């Protein structure tokens, strides 16, 4: 037997997009029921654990750093890098909306809530041929996305005047109710008791995230012809399983588009203390590390270097003979460059400890390197390359890495420096020098030097796998975040926001993100839905 409640708006999913939708609807006088599958302590979805990078256009912070960005420049970069064409009507509309409104509707709006940004803009996703971000746009939330999410939760609670907000924790939205051609609410199940509850509402918002928290769903939608590794880690939210996407498509005619486009990462390691099965950490790959195949040979002929084209990195890693790769580096590189994406492993930023952050930035983040040495069996350290090769083989249970091959790999790279800094000829070194031209990147990127430099050791090898993260596709929506059917008509009463909508239009990013477009995409689509409702 099911119970029933009535609300003006019902929202399926308690991530950032769902929370912002609830906040904005409450401020407009609506009563809201928010259905979230997780526990109260994990309320906020993937955003609670994310790093908090945002691609924003034309901000005062960019102006202070003399970055001459405009929506026109950003849109050109977005369309070129995402490979969007004229037939992608709603993705293009959302791309344009994003670059034109990210300053006012995200940057300024967050500042009005007390969310601030670190005083530097980073330059990511530059493109292999300069076809990505033509300018730095990557703003970092001071306090990480964890603070952003908790500020939004507090604002949502504060906007609840007269008990108009109901949050159903540990409830899973399983189906949509529909009457006379319009969606009329959500059916949810209590994950602990199995009891059913029916939330009747004239306005229903799908905010349940993407699809690639389910490897089965990710593999089923993988773009044909793209390499698919035999094994992957899960860096998405495990509840983002695509089931409600399919239910909306099957029952009310919603259209799912670009389901095979995903923003995965090439350098994942298993979480030492996993929150769920297959849980992985997404490393920020060190630009100065040598990226090796399972035999300890440098992957080439074009070396893999992070910060230029994540989409390309993922495809090249996925095409390797075995479903893992290695990073070869030394302690000097790791202390300056090694990082892990997310709030959990960035406590200086998360907890807003500026003096400690600056100290680690200037002297090296030895704390994190030592932590991974203690906690992760996939983070190997040894004073010699021969000893490192033995540990690499012991981890994989093979003898794939011959010590003489690993030595030859290091020697070949170090040979670039035998005639001084002016006569090397290596594309990875060229990319590093280009990255170091921009001040914030120079702080996090070592000056090129031989791997086997005296005093730079010990050596480190990191055993990495491709890790799933975000869905670029989703339910097709218009600029009011209304869900559209196959004919392009809005489905009465149904909206989709955030990752569930492919961050707008069912796939606003196309094949590639300019990076940092996801949290703002959640905010923009959520605020558009609230206005539309």
Order of alpha helices (4+ residues) and beta strands (2+ residues): beta-beta-alpha-beta-beta-alpha-alpha-alpha-alpha-beta-beta-alpha-beta-beta-beta-beta-beta-alpha-beta-alpha-beta-beta-beta-beta-alpha-beta-alpha-beta-alpha-alpha-alpha-beta-alpha-alpha-alpha-alpha-beta-beta-beta-beta-alpha
